[in-house]
Amino acid sequence: MSQESIQEVVQHNLEKYFDDLGELQPSNVYDMVVLSVEKPMLAVVMARAEGNQSSAAAMLGINRNTLRKKLQQHGLL
């Protein structure tokens, strides 16, 4: 899957989210999107790295301590 297609999926779902809200005022959209994308991304990368946090952090381009913190936040540890 290309980066563009991921962007298209996110855009489509955000448009649907706003349509479904109707006249209701959205809130915390940024956090909602980041958390919705971050958890499955971490799970897939950790599986690809066979549980090796150093390898997963390298794949993600983040520090291993940052990865560990995010894994804990999402209940993936």
MIDOSE-1310 file (N, C-alpha, C; in nm, 2 decimals, decimal comma, always signed):
residues 77
msqe	+0,09/-0,12/+0,00/+0,00/+0,00/+0,00/+0,09/+0,12/+0,00; +0,06/+0,22/-0,08/+0,14/+0,34/-0,09/+0,10/+0,44/+0,01; +0,18/+0,54/+0,03/+0,15/+0,65/+0,13/+0,02/+0,72/+0,08; +0,01/+0,74/-0,05/-0,10/+0,81/-0,10/-0,23/+0,74/-0,07
siqe	-0,23/+0,61/-0,08/-0,36/+0,54/-0,05/-0,39/+0,54/+0,09; -0,29/+0,54/+0,18/-0,32/+0,56/+0,32/-0,38/+0,69/+0,35; -0,33/+0,79/+0,28/-0,38/+0,93/+0,30/-0,53/+0,93/+0,25; -0,55/+0,87/+0,14/-0,69/+0,86/+0,08/-0,79/+0,80/+0,18
vvqh	-0,74/+0,69/+0,24/-0,83/+0,62/+0,33/-0,86/+0,71/+0,45; -0,76/+0,77/+0,51/-0,78/+0,87/+0,62/-0,87/+0,98/+0,58; -0,85/+1,04/+0,46/-0,93/+1,15/+0,42/-1,08/+1,10/+0,40; -1,10/+0,99/+0,34/-1,23/+0,94/+0,31/-1,30/+0,92/+0,45
nlek	-1,24/+0,86/+0,54/-1,30/+0,83/+0,67/-1,32/+0,95/+0,75; -1,24/+1,05/+0,74/-1,26/+1,18/+0,81/-1,38/+1,25/+0,75; -1,39/+1,25/+0,62/-1,51/+1,31/+0,55/-1,64/+1,24/+0,60; -1,63/+1,11/+0,60/-1,75/+1,03/+0,65/-1,78/+1,07/+0,80
yfdd	-1,68/+1,08/+0,88/-1,70/+1,11/+1,02/-1,77/+1,25/+1,03; -1,72/+1,35/+0,96/-1,79/+1,48/+0,96/-1,93/+1,47/+0,91; -1,95/+1,40/+0,80/-2,09/+1,38/+0,75/-2,18/+1,32/+0,85; -2,13/+1,22/+0,92/-2,21/+1,15/+1,02/-2,24/+1,24/+1,14
lgel	-2,15/+1,33/+1,17/-2,18/+1,42/+1,28/-2,29/+1,52/+1,25; -2,32/+1,55/+1,12/-2,42/+1,64/+1,09/-2,39/+1,78/+1,15; -2,49/+1,82/+1,23/-2,48/+1,96/+1,29/-2,40/+1,96/+1,42; -2,36/+1,84/+1,47/-2,28/+1,84/+1,59/-2,14/+1,89/+1,57
qpsn	-2,09/+1,95/+1,67/-1,95/+2,01/+1,67/-1,85/+1,91/+1,70; -1,75/+1,89/+1,61/-1,65/+1,79/+1,64/-1,55/+1,84/+1,75; -1,49/+1,75/+1,82/-1,39/+1,79/+1,91/-1,28/+1,69/+1,92; -1,16/+1,73/+1,95/-1,04/+1,64/+1,96/-1,01/+1,55/+1,84
vydm	-1,04/+1,61/+1,72/-1,02/+1,53/+1,60/-0,87/+1,49/+1,58; -0,78/+1,58/+1,62/-0,64/+1,54/+1,60/-0,60/+1,42/+1,68; -0,64/+1,42/+1,81/-0,61/+1,31/+1,90/-0,68/+1,18/+1,85; -0,80/+1,20/+1,81/-0,88/+1,08/+1,76/-0,81/+1,01/+1,65
vvls	-0,76/+1,09/+1,55/-0,70/+1,04/+1,43/-0,56/+0,98/+1,47; -0,48/+1,05/+1,54/-0,35/+1,00/+1,58/-0,36/+0,87/+1,65; -0,45/+0,86/+1,75/-0,46/+0,74/+1,83/-0,52/+0,62/+1,75; -0,61/+0,66/+1,65/-0,67/+0,55/+1,57/-0,56/+0,49/+1,47
vekp	-0,47/+0,57/+1,43/-0,37/+0,53/+1,33/-0,25/+0,47/+1,40; -0,21/+0,53/+1,52/-0,09/+0,49/+1,59/-0,09/+0,35/+1,64; -0,20/+0,31/+1,70/-0,21/+0,17/+1,76/-0,19/+0,06/+1,66; -0,27/+0,06/+1,55/-0,25/-0,05/+1,46/-0,11/-0,04/+1,39
mlav	-0,06/+0,08/+1,37/+0,07/+0,09/+1,31/+0,18/+0,03/+1,40; +0,17/+0,06/+1,53/+0,26/+0,00/+1,62/+0,25/-0,15/+1,63; +0,13/-0,20/+1,63/+0,11/-0,35/+1,63/+0,17/-0,42/+1,51; +0,15/-0,36/+1,39/+0,20/-0,42/+1,27/+0,35/-0,42/+1,27
vmar	+0,41/-0,30/+1,30/+0,55/-0,29/+1,30/+0,61/-0,38/+1,41; +0,55/-0,39/+1,52/+0,61/-0,49/+1,63/+0,60/-0,63/+1,58; +0,50/-0,67/+1,51/+0,49/-0,80/+1,45/+0,59/-0,82/+1,35; +0,61/-0,73/+1,26/+0,71/-0,74/+1,15/+0,85/-0,75/+1,21
aegn	+0,87/-0,68/+1,33/+1,00/-0,68/+1,40/+1,01/-0,80/+1,49; +0,91/-0,89/+1,49/+0,91/-1,01/+1,58/+0,93/-0,97/+1,72; +0,87/-0,86/+1,76/+0,88/-0,82/+1,90/+1,00/-0,74/+1,94; +1,10/-0,73/+1,85/+1,22/-0,66/+1,89/+1,20/-0,51/+1,88
qssa	+1,20/-0,45/+2,00/+1,17/-0,30/+2,01/+1,28/-0,22/+1,94; +1,40/-0,26/+1,94/+1,51/-0,18/+1,87/+1,49/-0,18/+1,72; +1,45/-0,30/+1,67/+1,43/-0,31/+1,52/+1,30/-0,23/+1,49; +1,20/-0,24/+1,57/+1,07/-0,17/+1,54/+1,10/-0,02/+1,55
aaml	+1,17/+0,03/+1,65/+1,20/+0,17/+1,66/+1,28/+0,22/+1,53; +1,37/+0,14/+1,49/+1,45/+0,18/+1,37/+1,35/+0,19/+1,24; +1,26/+0,09/+1,23/+1,16/+0,09/+1,12/+1,08/+0,22/+1,13; +1,04/+0,26/+1,25/+0,96/+0,38/+1,26/+1,03/+0,51/+1,26
ginr	+1,16/+0,50/+1,28/+1,24/+0,62/+1,28/+1,23/+0,70/+1,41; +1,20/+0,63/+1,52/+1,19/+0,69/+1,65/+1,28/+0,62/+1,75; +1,30/+0,69/+1,86/+1,39/+0,63/+1,97/+1,32/+0,51/+2,03; +1,39/+0,41/+2,08/+1,34/+0,30/+2,14/+1,26/+0,33/+2,26
ntlr	+1,31/+0,43/+2,34/+1,23/+0,47/+2,46/+1,10/+0,53/+2,42; +1,09/+0,61/+2,32/+0,97/+0,67/+2,27/+0,87/+0,56/+2,22; +0,93/+0,46/+2,15/+0,84/+0,34/+2,11/+0,79/+0,27/+2,24; +0,87/+0,25/+2,33/+0,83/+0,18/+2,45/+0,71/+0,25/+2,52
kklq	+0,73/+0,39/+2,53/+0,62/+0,47/+2,59/+0,49/+0,46/+2,52; +0,50/+0,46/+2,38/+0,38/+0,45/+2,30/+0,32/+0,32/+2,31; +0,40/+0,21/+2,32/+0,34/+0,08/+2,33/+0,27/+0,06/+2,47; +0,32/+0,12/+2,57/+0,26/+0,12/+2,70/+0,13/+0,20/+2,70
qhgl	+0,13/+0,32/+2,63/+0,01/+0,40/+2,62/-0,11/+0,33/+2,55; -0,07/+0,24/+2,46/-0,17/+0,17/+2,38/-0,20/+0,03/+2,43; -0,14/+0,00/+2,55/-0,16/-0,13/+2,60/-0,11/-0,25/+2,52; +0,00/-0,22/+2,45/+0,06/-0,32/+2,36/+0,18/-0,39/+2,43
l	+0,21/-0,36/+2,56/+0,32/-0,42/+2,63/+0,26/-0,51/+2,74
